[in-house]
Amino acid sequence: MREVDYGEVRMTEHRGHDDLLSAGLGLAGLTGMPSAFADPLQPTARELRRRAIQASWKGIADLGPLGGYGTVYGGVPDLPGCEYQAFARIPGARSPHRVLLQVPDNFDRQKRCLVVTASSGSRGVYGAIALAGAWGLPHGCAVAYTDKGAGAGYFDYADDSGVALDGRRAKRGEAELEFQPPSAPVTAGIAIKHMHSGDNPEADWGRHVLQAAQFGLATLDRAYPAEAPFTPQNTKIIATGLSNGGGAVLQAAGLDKEGFFAGVVALEPNVHVKDHGRAMYDYATEAAIWLPCALSAEDFAAVPLARGPRGAALPAWPIRCARLRAQGKINGSTLAGQSAQAREYLQARGWTDEAIRSAASTTAFDLWRVTTAGYAASYLRRGAIDTPCGFHYAAIGIGGLPGVADPVTRATWWAEGSGIPPGAGIGLFGGMNVSTDPTLVGSECLRALWTGDGHEAQALQASVAATAVRLPRKDLPLWVVHGAGDGLLPTAFSSEPYVAWLREEGRQPIYWKVPHAQHFDAFLALPGFGDLHVPLLPYGYAALDRLWAHLYEGAVWPVDMPTPAAQPRGAAPLERGKLGLP
């Protein structure tokens, strides 16, 4: 279990005005404008790291003035220490995954603790810092991260450049790159590691997490040679993650048959169980087509982001109803009748009204189509020039058309990119036609890859099947935390079938289905949206606290825990009592 295939290890010290948790920004700085570059054309590695940490915090946590972060729960203390970073490879992979170990100066060598995590979504290596770093570092734990084969190491064919280990841009042949796809014409646009590596990284999320933990142990040996070796027998390894990162740690738990992990806490996991629930690609491609029409119903008129400024349905959504009617998928001559039928269709497929309401945000931001376009490329192991359904990625040029990235924007990609464009000056193009509903043709093509039986559909379905999670060992303390209102990864399709499966197989997971919590804590800062919800992060911290008490203080691991009686935050600042924590 100790063999880790990595080359150069980059060690950096972070003290003074540059700590591990916030890169010296503190909570106030994290919430502010993007941290500055002295030379925007040539940002330093430290400047890129600072902005990457800031972007990761903002993408995951509600840092708004009403959200309560740092006052009601959580915090951003000054935590100096060292970072060790490398490119690691799992056997057979074409591209590496980035691994990172943070070792705080307050590392507790009497209570040896290693927290291992994987980034949420397709984010870069700091993508779980608001969960794993914010909890683990103050506890004196080292924290190991992996980007699990995703991240923002975008490769730009226009200048044949990618991202080096320190986050700066480098051309092919100048340095080892985070992602270096096969050569292609300069017109090929931009290649994204998650989509275009040819590895289907999701099938290996668990191995990425295990390898990050192995890297953490081996690097602790180097940091503290007098106290080596660090092993699972003398160092508690706690795995935690959220969203895709939550799915990754559950995959890793299923591969751990030897007692490698001391405990696992997964938040809102994207977890796929064979013959249980539904795969994310299935319900996401369905949502892209049907949710715009369903959300046109008057029952959703008061839902934030489901209506325009004057209360009317967003213009594209009634058009979607009309298109579905023209295709014979629904009937009725009124918008009310058509939207009701679309809603009934989704309900019959397992969608709850609570998930549909929350999914208004995902639908308004076009995240269904954006996400599934990328995942289809990954599952089919495609490159930048043959992404399925006519989609492709390129820099956003004049008039929003594909163009060439300006050097200043290109330099920020590693720090600001989410791993799934559009964003940071990169757009998703293609998969559209000239019609009143231009995105429907691409969404239908993506959906057909799931429902069809042709060669491509079979290949995609096989790749999705390869992502199925395995059973964890019986004695593993395991806690799943999920928002009841999650509209991106609805509990009915993910956590609930996973937990039910574990219980059928004799495991005893703890499961919190938190009322009034949804998928994106960061969205709670949007006007009106946060009033209806509570953040999910504090429940993850609470579960980790209970695991810590069990591992280090002798507390009995609970067989069950009552779900917190959370209440909506309301228009006022979050109060501790709203969380309903026991």
TORLUM-235775 format. One record per residue (C-alpha): x, y, z; residue in three letters. Coordinates in pm, whole numbers, plus 50000, padded with zeros to 5 digits. Layout:
<vextors>
XYZALA/...
</vextors>
This chain:
<vextors>
500005000050000MET/502995023450030ARG/504065024449666GLU/503265058149508VAL/504305066149153ASP/505345102449156TYR/508335121949033GLY/509295156249154GLU/507925166649492VAL/507675204249536ARG/507945216449897MET/506995251849994THR/506825269150332GLU/503825290650424HIS/504275313150722ARG/503865349550811GLY/501405364550565HIS/500995332050372ASP/499495303850577ASP/498045269950477LEU/494335276250515LEU/493815310250354SER/497195319350201ALA/497315348550443GLY/494015363450329LEU/492015354850640GLY/488245353350629LEU/487885389750523ALA/490335385250238GLY/488725353250117LEU/485415371450075THR/486935400949890GLY/487995407649533MET/490345382749364PRO/493815385549514SER/496175406749309ALA/498995397149074PHE/501985420649066ALA/502475412048698ASP/499245398448544PRO/501185383948252LEU/503555364648479GLN/501895357248814PRO/504155339949060THR/503465305349196ALA/502575320049536ARG/500165344749379GLU/498465317149182LEU/498225295449492ARG/496645323849689ARG/494015330049423ARG/493355292649380ALA/492705289149753ILE/490445319649750GLN/488475306549450ALA/488085272449613SER/486705287549932TRP/484275309549743LYS/483125280549529GLY/482225258549827ILE/481375279050138ALA/478815306250207ASP/481115334550314LEU/478415361250283GLY/477525385150567PRO/474365365550657LEU/475845330750628GLY/477445327750971GLY/480785313850858TYR/483415322351119GLY/480825332951378THR/478155305851400VAL/480315277551268TYR/483705272151107GLY/486635295651102GLY/489805305350919VAL/492605305951178PRO/496185314351083ASP/497835280351036LEU/501465281350921PRO/503195250650783GLY/504515233750472CYS/503035220150153GLU/504305191049946TYR/502925187149595GLN/503465161949317ALA/501965145649011PHE/500975109849095ALA/499895082748855ARG/497755052448901ILE/498735022148693PRO/497425024448339GLY/496455061148352ALA/497455083848067ARG/497435115348278SER/498515121748637PRO/496405134148922HIS/497755162149137ARG/498365153349503VAL/499085178049781LEU/499935174050148LEU/499565202450396GLN/501515197350719VAL/500745224050980PRO/503395235151226ASP/500955223751497ASN/500935188151360PHE/500195166551664ASP/502765138851668ARG/501145123551975GLN/497765120051801LYS/498945111751453ARG/496185121551214CYS/496005123250837LEU/492865136650670VAL/492555126550305VAL/490135142950064THR/489245147449699ALA/488065179149531SER/484385185849481SER/483065188149127GLY/485985188848885SER/487895215049083ARG/491625217849125GLY/493595203149410VAL/492445228949670TYR/488795221349591GLY/488035205949933ALA/489985230250151ILE/486805245250302ALA/485855210950437LEU/488965189850493ALA/491475217750549GLY/489215239450762ALA/488465209950991TRP/491675189850979GLY/494395216151009LEU/493065231951332PRO/492915196851482HIS/496645192751422GLY/496135168451134CYS/498065167650810ALA/495705170150513VAL/496225151750183ALA/494335163249874TYR/493825149749523THR/492165165749221ASP/491135129549129LYS/492105133648765GLY/490275166348709ALA/491285202248786GLY/492055233248587ALA/495285222648420GLY/493765233648091TYR/495835227947777PHE/495595254947511ASP/496395243047160TYR/496675279247041ALA/500105282247205ASP/500655245347294ASP/500795252747665SER/499555236647985GLY/500165239348358VAL/503365229948539ALA/503605216548894LEU/503845251549043ASP/500645263148868GLY/502345284948608ARG/501885280948233ARG/504505261548039ALA/504725249647681LYS/504835213347576ARG/508375200347632GLY/509425227947873GLU/508245210648191ALA/506155181648312GLU/502565192848273LEU/499465185048477GLU/497765175548152PHE/499415171047812GLN/497055157247548PRO/498175144247208PRO/499185170446953SER/496425186846750ALA/496045217346526PRO/496125251746685VAL/492435254246598THR/491575225146829ALA/490695249247108GLY/491215239347469ILE/491525204747621ALA/490205198247973ILE/491785170448181LYS/488555155948325HIS/486965154447982MET/489845147547747HIS/492465127047932SER/491165094247789GLY/491125078948137ASP/487475080348257ASN/488895092848590PRO/485585088448774GLU/486045050748763ALA/489325055648953ASP/488275081549210TRP/488755056349490GLY/492265047749377ARG/493085084849353HIS/492045089449716VAL/494015059049833LEU/497085070949648GLN/496755105749799ALA/496695089550143ALA/499755068850055GLN/501505100449935PHE/500585116850265GLY/502105088950472LEU/505265087350263ALA/505685125150280THR/505205125450657LEU/508085100650667ASP/510195126550488ARG/508985155250705ALA/509585136551032TYR/512275110450958PRO/513025104551326ALA/509445093151378GLU/508985073151060ALA/507325052050945PRO/503865066750941PHE/501415038350877THR/497675031850905PRO/498515012751223GLN/499995042951402ASN/498315071651217THR/494545076151200LYS/493475082350841ILE/490145100650809ILE/488615103450463ALA/486155131450390THR/484805149350086GLY/481725165549940LEU/479825161549613SER/482145143549370ASN/484705143449650GLY/482155125949872GLY/481635099949602GLY/485405095949575ALA/485915088049944VAL/483035063049932LEU/484695046549634GLN/487935045249832ALA/486115030450131ALA/484875002449907GLY/488454994349808LEU/489744994350167ASP/489564958750292LYS/492584960250523GLU/491654987450770GLY/493455016050593PHE/490825041850693PHE/489855049151052ALA/486605065750943GLY/484785082250653VAL/482505112850641VAL/480895119550302ALA/478815150450228LEU/476235151049945GLU/478105123349761PRO/477805116649391ASN/477655079349451VAL/476475052849208HIS/475375018549332VAL/474814990849081LYS/471094982849051ASP/470225009249314HIS/469245045449259GLY/470195063148938ARG/473515073748788ALA/474155110948777MET/474465111348397TYR/471015095448371ASP/469065120448579TYR/471165150448474ALA/470515145148102THR/466845140248187GLU/466805172348392ALA/468365192548111ALA/465395184547888ILE/462435183848128TRP/463145207348417LEU/462865240148221PRO/459265231448133CYS/458365217748477ALA/459685249148648LEU/457325270448438SER/454475258748665ALA/452885285348884GLU/453585263849189ASP/457225273449148PHE/456605310649093ALA/458055319949432ALA/461175298549391VAL/464365319449363PRO/465855318849012LEU/462735302548866ALA/461265335348749ARG/462375366848575GLY/462395401748729PRO/458615406348689ARG/457595371848802GLY/457155356548457ALA/458725323248371ALA/462155327048218LEU/461585331547843PRO/463335299447738ALA/461315277347969TRP/457815280747812PRO/459535275947476ILE/460825242647605ARG/457255232647692CYS/456175241447340ALA/458995220647191ARG/458125190447407LEU/454495193947296ARG/455525196146932ALA/457465163546977GLN/454415146547125GLY/456045141347465LYS/453375162147638ILE/450065176747526ASN/447795204747632GLY/447195239047488SER/448205259647792THR/451515265147965LEU/449945254248293ALA/448895220948148GLY/452195214747973GLN/454335223348277SER/452125201448497ALA/452735171848268GLN/456485177848268ALA/456415179148645ARG/454395146948663GLU/456895130148431TYR/459775139348660LEU/457875128848972GLN/457215094848817ALA/460965091948762ARG/461705098349131GLY/462085136249147TRP/460525152749452THR/459085187749446ASP/461755198149696GLU/464515186749460ALA/462775203349164ILE/462525236449352ARG/466185236049445SER/467135225549092ALA/465825258948963ALA/469295273049032SER/471065245248842THR/468615249048554THR/468825286948539ALA/472615285048524PHE/472485258248248ASP/474585234748461LEU/472825203048346TRP/473875206947984ARG/477325220248072VAL/478065191848311THR/476775163348099THR/478555175647787ALA/481825172447976GLY/480985139248136TYR/479995124347800ALA/483445132847666ALA/485065116947970SER/482965085147958TYR/483635081047585LEU/487345089347632ARG/487245116447366ARG/489745143647285GLY/489295180747231ALA/488515177246861ILE/485875149946888ASP/483855158347198THR/480415141547162PRO/477345158447018CYS/479325185746845GLY/480465203147163PHE/483925218447200HIS/485805242047429TYR/487575273947326ALA/488555307647461ALA/485715332747448ILE/486555358347185GLY/484905389347041ILE/481125388247056GLY/481175356547265GLY/482435335846972LEU/485345311146987PRO/488625329646982GLY/492155329947116VAL/492765335647486ALA/494545367147584ASP/497705359847787PRO/496405376248104VAL/493285354548114THR/495235323148022ARG/497605328948314ALA/494695327748562THR/493115295148445TRP/494775272248698TRP/493755295048985ALA/490235304048873GLU/488985275348657GLY/486375251848802SER/487445222148589GLY/484185223448391ILE/483935253848160PRO/482375278048090PRO/484275300848321GLY/487585319048349ALA/487315330747988GLY/486625296147840ILE/483325287647675GLY/481415256347580LEU/480475258747213PHE/478515237046971GLY/475695213047040GLY/473185239346926MET/471075248146626ASN/469305278746493VAL/465845276646646SER/463725291146924THR/465195264647159ASP/468815262047042PRO/470215240947328THR/467635213047308LEU/469315194447020VAL/472545190447217GLY/470735179847532SER/468735153847337GLU/471925140347182CYS/473505136847527LEU/470365119947658ARG/470375095047370ALA/473815083347478LEU/472135070347794TRP/468855057547654THR/470145044147322GLY/471635010547231ASP/474125020146961GLY/477875015346987HIS/478525049447144GLU/475675045647390ALA/476925011447495GLN/480435025247547ALA/479145053747763LEU/476925030747966GLN/479875007448029ALA/481975036748152SER/479235047348390VAL/478905011448516ALA/482635011848595ALA/482045040048844THR/479855018749072ALA/480915018549435VAL/481854986949628ARG/480934976749980LEU/483094990650260PRO/484314967950535ARG/481854960650816LYS/483724977651100ASP/484345010850921LEU/482755041051092PRO/480915057950806LEU/478705088750809TRP/476765102850513VAL/475415138350528VAL/473105150950254HIS/470745180350210GLY/467095170350179ALA/466675197549916GLY/469675188549702ASP/468585195549345GLY/471865186349176LEU/472435152149336LEU/468985144049476PRO/469105121349778THR/466555097649620ALA/469075088849349PHE/472335089049544SER/472705087949925SER/469415070650008GLU/469925040249782PRO/473565038649895TYR/472655038950265VAL/469815014150209ALA/472214991050025TRP/474754992850307LEU/472094983850561ARG/470864955050348GLU/474434942050348GLU/474844944250724GLY/476674977650752ARG/475595004550998GLN/476165038550839PRO/474915070151004ILE/472785090750768TYR/471725126750810TRP/469215139550555LYS/469375175750663VAL/466135195450619PRO/466375227950421HIS/469915221050302ALA/470695219749929GLN/473805213249722HIS/475635246349685PHE/476465264450009ASP/478045291549794ALA/474625298749637PHE/473245308549979LEU/474725343249932ALA/472345349349639LEU/469465372849727PRO/466435353649849GLY/468025319749799PHE/469775317050134GLY/466595327150321ASP/465085293050244LEU/468035271350341HIS/470775262850587VAL/474395255350491PRO/475555219150482LEU/479185224350590LEU/478425227350963PRO/476885192650962TYR/480015178550800GLY/482155195151067TYR/479855181051338ALA/480135145751199ALA/483925148851184LEU/483935161351545ASP/482025130151651ARG/484465108251460LEU/487395125851631TRP/485825120051974ALA/485425083151889HIS/488975078551760LEU/490895099352011TYR/488715104352319GLU/487125070352361GLY/483575081152279ALA/481285053052170VAL/480515053951798TRP/476765059351779PRO/474685032751609VAL/472345060251495ASP/472045097751532MET/468815117651506PRO/468755140251204THR/469195176851304PRO/465955196451312ALA/467235224051086ALA/465105254551007GLN/465415279050717PRO/467825307250788ARG/465345334450698GLY/466245369750593ALA/468295376450908ALA/471855364150974PRO/472165327151050LEU/471695317851414GLU/473125286651574ARG/469685274551677GLY/468565272951312LYS/471045244951250LEU/469345222251503GLY/472595204551583LEU/472455179951874PRO/
</vextors>
